[in-house]
């Protein structure tokens, strides 16, 4: 699909000490996600994924969930619905 994905910072067994020792650029990175390596069902998401974000990473006054949707231009709009247009 030609997508640029984030680089993997660490692959291995969970070790809190190792994870805390990973250096990230908090000027340019919001944080990181930790997840199970194997696939999982959506119902297990809460126990399979965790996220850490830097202090003060939110720089807007309005939460993204309540902001207007801005089209990214990847697909023509179909009246606001997802799917083929």
C-alpha positions, -999 to +999 in steps of 0.1 A: +000+000+000+030+023+001+025+033+038+054+044+060+051+027+093+069+035+126+101+017+133+103-010+158+121+001+189+124-033+205+113-069+197+116-094+225+102-107+258+086-080+281+112-065+304+102-033+320+139-023+327+147-028+290+117-008+278+125+021+302+161+022+289+150+027+253+158+063+242+132+081+222+132+116+208+104+132+227+106+164+207+095+145+176+079+114+190+046+114+210+054+081+226+053+044+218+029+014+218+036-020+233+017-049+219+017-087+218+037-100+188+010-125+178-023-115+164-053-111+187-090-106+185-104-070+190-122-082+222-087-088+237-073-053+227-073-039+262-051-067+275-029-070+244-019-033+238-005-005+260+006+030+251+030+055+267+029+092+257+052+120+267+041+147+292+021+175+275+019+157+242-015+172+235-010+207+220-046+214+209-074+228+230-100+205+216-099+167+218-096+151+184-128+131+189-148+164+190-130+182+162-142+184+126-130+156+103-105+168+078-102+146+048-067+133+041-073+131+003-065+094+001-100+085-011-128+106-026-156+113-001-187+092-004-210+115+016-189+110+048-192+072+046-163+048+045-159+024+016-155+027-021-166+059-038 
